[in-house]
Each structure stands twice: as C-alpha cells, then as structure tokens.
C-alpha cells in the first residue's frame, strides 16, 4: 500500500502484485495469464500448462466468466446429450448454447472434453461480442490465413475478428 499527498488532496493507493504461474517464466503469455488469474477468469492454480489445449467445456467456462453470461436459468437447450446436468461446467455450456455462442451437433452432443478449435473459438468470440459479420473479399496473396478460403464457414468470422483486432496477422497463422 502506498500513501501519497498532493497539493490538494491525500490519497492511499493499493497496488496488487500479480503472481506468475510457475511454468510461464519468460513465456510470452506470462503477464496476460497472471492478469486473467487476478481477475478470477482463470483458476487459482500454480501451473498454466501453455502447451495443453483448452477443452470445449473449459472454453465455455472462460467465456461465461469473461462476458458475464447468466448461468442461473434453464433456457431452451435443456438437454446436452453428452453432459450430465449436474456437471461442473454444464450451466456454462447451457448459457452459451442459449445465447447462440456455441452449438450442439445434430445428435445434441457438445463434446466437452474435445479440444476447442481456433475456428470455433474465433466464431464464439465474434458471437459473444455481438459483432456484425463483415462480408468482405480479401486479397488472397496478402490474406494471412492461407488455410481458410473465402468458401470456408469460418471465413466471415475470421475477417470480422481481424478487422476488430481480436486476432492478428502475426506469423501468417493458421486456423
């Protein structure tokens, strides 16, 4: 805690220290992950496990916390075929289904333990942010995501994410 005085007022400022994850020393995401944990968006654990993929249910839990979706109601999607309605992340998944952020497959399954693909994550972020899709053509020579053609289902979401700085062109990434 710091106490300081200016000419016109006296103030006390509390400065919180960010506790780094033990496995992120000198890693590019170290400070961001520590901030997210401080904001209670990540679990208070010692290890971040940066090489581990995020599961669909973990992603749902994070998005619900990040955007403040209500998990206290039972909406229109009352049954998820491959999840127990008493499971830890069931209500988070249900909230995102009811808000059209994520979808079930044709059989009503969510596949909670399956890794979340980058295409699914970008789509969910655009939907959660309630951004209008930008139907734009791009120059294929300068388009940073060479594995995504204009005919791919994620293309309009990816263009919208790029134009809104949700994703970047760094490294000519692949989705």
N, C-alpha and C positions, 0 to 999 in steps of 0.2 A: 504494500500500500504506500502510495506517495502522497504527501501533503505539500501543497504549494500555495503561495499567496501572490496575488497580482495587485496592482494599484487599487482596483475597485472591488475585488472580492477574494474570498478564501475558498479553496476547493480541496477536496480529497478525491484522489483518483485511485481506483483499484486496478492493478494490472495483473492479469491472469497469465500464468505460464502454460504453454502448450507442452504436453507430454508426448514425446515422439514414440512411435511404435518401434519395438526393439529390432525388427527386421527391415526397417526402412532408412537406416542411417545412410546418408549420401545418395538416396534414391530420389528421382525426380518428383515423386508424389508425396514425399515426406511431410512437408508443411501443410499441404492441402488435406491430407488424410488426418493429420493432427487437429486441424481446424474443424473438420467434419465430425471427429470424435468429440471435441469440445462442445460442439453444437448439438450433441446427442443424436447425430444422424448415423453414426457408426457405433457398434458395440464397444463397451469399455473393456477391451481385451489387450493383451501385450503384443500380439502379433497380427499384422495386417494380411500377410500371405499374398504379396503382389503378383505371384505367378499363378495363383489359383483363380479359376474362372468363377464368376458370380453366377449363382443359380437363378432360375426364373423367380422362385419364391423370395430369395434374398433381395433381388432387384425390386420386386413388388413392395417389400417391407421398406426399403430405402426410399422409393418414390412416394409412398404414402406419408412417410415422415417428412420428406423434403417439401412436398406440396400441401401437407396438412389435410389429406383426404379423411373424411369421416368413416370410421370403421364400426360405429355403434349401431348400425341398422342392417336389416336384411333387405336387400334390394331385389331386383328382378332375377338375377342369377343366383338362385338359392341352392343349387347343387353343382358341385365340381366333381366330375366322375372319379378323378384320381387323387382327391384330397379329402381328408377327414374334416368334417365341420367343427371339430374340436382341436384341430391342429394349430400350432403356434402362429402360422402366417396365413391361415385361411381367411380371416376377416380382411387382411390387407389385399389379398388377391381378389376377393369378392368386391371390395371397394373399387379397385381398378377395372374390374370387368364391368361393374355397373356404371362407371364413368367413361366407358369405351376407350380406356387407355390400353388395355390388353385384351386378348381374345382367347376363347377356348377353341379346340379343333372341332371338327364335325361331330365327333362322338362325345363331346362335352368334357374333354380332358384338358388339363393345363400343363402337365409335365413339370411339376415344381422342382424336381432335382436336376433337370436338364439345364445345361449352361445357357445363359441368355446370349443370343447372338447380337452383334453390333447393329445389324439392321433392325432387329426387334427393339433394341434399346433406343436407337435414334427415333424410330416411329413413336414409341411410348413417350419420349421427351417432348416431341412436337405436339402430340395429343394432350399431354399434361399441361403444357404451356398455352394450349388453346390457340396455337398459331395457324393462320390460314395458309394452306399449301400454295407454294409459288410454282405455277406451271410455266416453267421456263426451259427453253432449249439452251444447251451449252455447247461450247466448242470442244469436241471430243479430244482434240490434241492437247488442250490445257486442263481438261476435266481431271481433277486429282484422284478420282476413284475409278480407275480403269476397269475394275471388275464389275462395275454397275453400269449397265447400258440404260438408255432412256426408256426401254421397254420393261425394265425390272420393276417390280412392285414397290421397292423402297426408293426409287429414283426421286419422286416429288418430295418425299420426306427428307431425303438427303440434301437436295437443293435448298429446301427451306431451312434446314439446320445449318448449312454452310452460309447462307445469306444472313442468318440471325446469329452467327458466331457461336453456335452450340458445338459445332465441330470445326476443325481447321483443315487446311490443305497441307499441313506439315507432313513431310515424309512420303507424300503420294500414297496415303494409306489405302488399305483395302477393307471393305465392309464385310 
